[in-house]
Amino acid sequence: QSALTQPPSASGSPGQSVTISCTGTNSDVGGYNYVSWYQQHPGKAPKLMVYEVSKRPSGVPDRFSGSKSGNTASLTVSGLQAEDEADYYCSSYAGSNIVLFGGGTKLTVL
Amino acid sequence: QLQLQESGPGLVKPSETLSLTCTVSGGSISSSNYFWGWIRQPPGKGLEWIGSIYHSGSTYYNPSLKSRVTISVDTSKNQFSLKLSTVTAADTAVFYCARSGLRDGYNRGPLDYWGRGTLVTVSS
């Protein structure tokens, strides 16, 4: 299995919306509704933001939303805030109890 | 509140075996609803899933690392461990332990609780 494909960077101004993509194959993203998104600030552990494509854990603002179409999943951050600046990683179930991560996207709030 | 804490040597020599332990507190590692996993992150790079274990001892590994990885569980101590053999400088990374949810009997759930991570450097 190969890593999922994410753009290396994304950016937006405060208050704007930004969408980060995560592209896989029929064997992972396209084959299962088990895509998660993680936020990681420098020097910190990743934090779960979205799971099962579009569900949010308790405490995650509804500014974060997830979706999927075919082999590509997306994370949209609406109403960008300064604290949203971080690295974002997608992950997907890939069958046989295996997990794949994306390469990560650095989100910059301009 | 569930907490996970990684522990182990911060420096390992090339060709030797890296060994880490994750201690779980605030919950039982024997819960039937979860897997327990290891993830690593080389400095300045992305996350890589290493493998996961169920409390029964069933293990699942990243195919690219499978030949060098062993994950084990000690339910009496509420701990699980990672061994990575024949390490090289390319194995230098922050290693995280985390919990993932069981879904329909498979390791499909999100990684919802993470340890703070521990840096392991491979160098002579």
Interface residues (C-beta under 8 A of the other chain):
Chain A: Q1 A3 Y32 Y34 S36 Y38 A45 P46 K47 L48 Y51 E52 P57 Y89 S91 Y93 S96 N97 I98 V99 L100 F101 G102 G103 G104
Chain B: F35 G37 I39 G46 L47 E48 W49 S52 Y60 N62 P63 Y96 S100 R103 Y106 N107 R108 G109 P110 L111 D112 W114 G115 R116 G117
